[in-house]
């Protein structure tokens, strides 16, 4: 049988040369467009006029892609010329951001809102999501602590209040005090509402800005499983070198006289003795998916982090559940819930202070096994604690649970209306025990009583919100209107007690009923706070060119005498690039001018501060007829009329995009004024009130003004290479405008030695400015002393400047010597990708800030010195004119600019190198979508002139500080039951600050 003839119509692909041009929507050539033959790595880029030349199969398909434009596939079909017009990617250009109670296209926003997507955070190794924002948002100042489980201090656009400076956090619609319970991998986006216009919809809660967190929600499609985990080690960075035993003995002999201490004693480096390389590991597993009726997202994570101090440990387990139901075409139901359980083994709150001052001649242990005692060395060095004994005998553990949940129902009413009702719950509980076994470790460490102290606290917040939204587009007009109300109730209760005589044993034996009868003490503080709010907002856009936003909120709070306040705002925007005179400008792809003004309130004051209260104490008990009668005493003064603390803020901004939307820039100027600030007034007499040092009232006004800049460049530099570079920078100037009582200043920043006050808040100066004497040199001889205004000084002492020339050094010679509020903050964030390799490098820093290094001057007697002091000290005429003698006592400890150092720094915040394994390694049967391995280093180096552990200094560290919902204005409660929130008038003082660590870790991401 003859063979069948081959048809002449069958063709074989042949390579041909294809040329063409790629144009944008305006008909202009697009340079740098990637042109690739589909299914291959064969490709090129367009030139400056958008032209390209490529060898490709005559029946192949070309893929054109470029940042900011929709990709396009075009069949060659034997043609030698293929021209393409790329359309702008409206989804990318009109980025949607989360605003209060809704979303809005970024191009239509009239306020200052910064948005950070979850994929930008996932490559950070931070244990708190807020820390990952450092250097990524202009105007956002974050101060981290190296202590495991603690939350960073956060300020948006400076300090605007003494009563409380923390922003409002909103997680999936529920108000929370911080983000310590949130796993970073669960976050879809974080929005930072910085100006009054964007934040005013939250009214009284938004005076310090708002941080909105939206967690990931399930999407329609097949189920996806993801694992992300890392292990690593942390080490103390910028270790402070202390004097060794020989150097210390030399200094003591100079101070107390020759031969006071032998120079041949063994040496202990107490900072190294008490610290350790700390391990850390984190694991997260998630499952998500959905259909057209239901979507879901579940995840669980485990974090275990050792502290830099030995015996310190923190453990966190989190679980997140989220489900959305499309009940009908017009009804949607859903919920989200996050649960976190934490356990920590705590350390003494002053352990770094103990290690810093401990004499190096003090040994951890003596040959007989007892702890070394400073009073048994030489003629006795003083009542120092042995830090090793403090660590060994400190027995405290803390456990906490947090549940944050939100349930909602959404109804589409008619065509353009949507009604949404939601209930949010924020429940937190914490418990701790502290057991101190009776023993005598050293002269200063004598413990008696076998004392057990335990505490339990519970905070519950119920938040009910209802909103009605109208969204309508008619021709060139787009209007969105919102009406809503909020009802919120927070209740906090703590039970804290102690008893002696509890026998030593394990955790299971620590109960009050095992103690000695008659030695117990019990406290049971309870607090209640309620809030009612009504709000509305209108957004209007005409031709996407002229924009207007107006909002109004009325809040009623139980915290104030004048309970109700009104908070309006207005914002306007003009998209100039849509005007005919700029349409074909060739420079701007997008240009928008926006201005806004608004009024905010601040309720971060102590609950019931305006209510007269009575104290019920055992000492007030009286007996009548043999019966005990409980007594009470009114021992506090309250303000007669406490009103809202208000913030008035104006903002003007420019948003720009250039070079085919690859370069974006945003510039803001703001002027933010706090009026009727809640500020303490000193009481002239002390009539027995516990707050005789001052009571809070509306007594001051402050100002923050500055400029913010955010610039980003993103580009595909080739078929296999892409990169992006982002810069954020902010300048802020803080100033006290007025205070009550004739511009009376507020002194604060107390030190534990001598009752020294190191800061002042007064008119014309920043809040919490450092205050003291100016040192003009060191007295070199007794003759210098005799000719000075300090006739009681001696050679080697500080010589203070006589500011008023009256021949006397006193408080009238004190001046402003430093500013703890940074003037500049900035960040540089870069991402690079070449084929399967990716690299992320982030820098961050601050400038124009000072630190009061109190560790230099907290001296009672024979504390240790730093090696720097030893090398630079005065020890004879002409040896130093900047550092005093070893006899650092008396007036040498007065607050002065000797203790103030520049706190400017630049830090390599994060560097991560990742590699995506080829899918061919897995095979189809493994069902693995991708595996990425990475190595990461955090805080790798810091460039600074500060001599302490870290220039990142907020307030003194308290390791018992735990996230605890609304237990006090800052949302923290300590194991001792006392408030320990950040006080802006005492910030920037380095005293017992827990140092930061450099972290090295290795991790893997696996998706199925």
Secondary structure, DSSP 8 states (H G I E B T S, - for coil): -------TT-----EEEEEEEEE-TTS-B-TT-EEEETTSS-EEE--TTSEEEEEEETT-EEEEE-TTB--EEEE-TT-SB--EE--B-HHHHT-EEEETTEEEEGGG--S-EEEEEHHHHTT---SSGGGGGTTTSTTEEEE---STT---EEEESS---SS----EEEETTEEES-STT--GGGEEEEEEE-SHHHHGGGGGG-TT-EEEEEE----SEEEEEEEEEEEEEEEESS---B--HHHHHHHHHHHH-TTSS-TTS----HHHHHB--EEEEEEEEEEEEE-SSEEEEEEEEEEEEE-SBTT-EEEEEEEEEEEEEE-SSSEEEEEEEEEEEEEEE---TTHHHHHHHS-TT--SB-TTS-B--GGGSTT---S---HHHHHHH-EEEEEEEEEEEEEEEEEEETTTEEEEEEEEEEEEEEEEEEEE--EE-SSS-EE-S-EEEEEEEEEEEEEEEEEEEEEEEETTEEEEEEEEEEEEEEEEEEEEEEES------GGG--GGGS-TT--EEE--EEEEEEEEEEEEEEEEETTTEEEEEEEEEEEETTSSS-EEEEEEEEEEEEGGGSHHHHT-SSEEEEEEEEEEEEEEE--S-TTTTS---B--GGG-EEETTEEE---B------SS---EEEEEEEEEEEEEETTTTEEEEEEEEEEEEEEEEEEE--SS-SS-TTTT-EEEEEEEEEEEEEEEEEEEEEE-SSSEEEEEEEEEEEEEEEEEEEHHHH--EEEEE-TTTT-EEEEE-BTS-TTEEEEB-EEEE--SHHHHHTSS-TT--TTSEEE--TT-SS--SGGG-EEEE--S-SEEEEEEEEEEETTEEEEEEEEEEES-EEEEGGGT--SSS---BHHHHHH---STTS-SSS--S---GGGGS-BGGGEEE--EEEEEEEEEEEE--GGGT-GGGT--EEEEEEEEES--EEE---SS-S---S---TT-EE-TTSSTTSEE-TTS------GGGTTEESS----EEEEEEEEEEE-
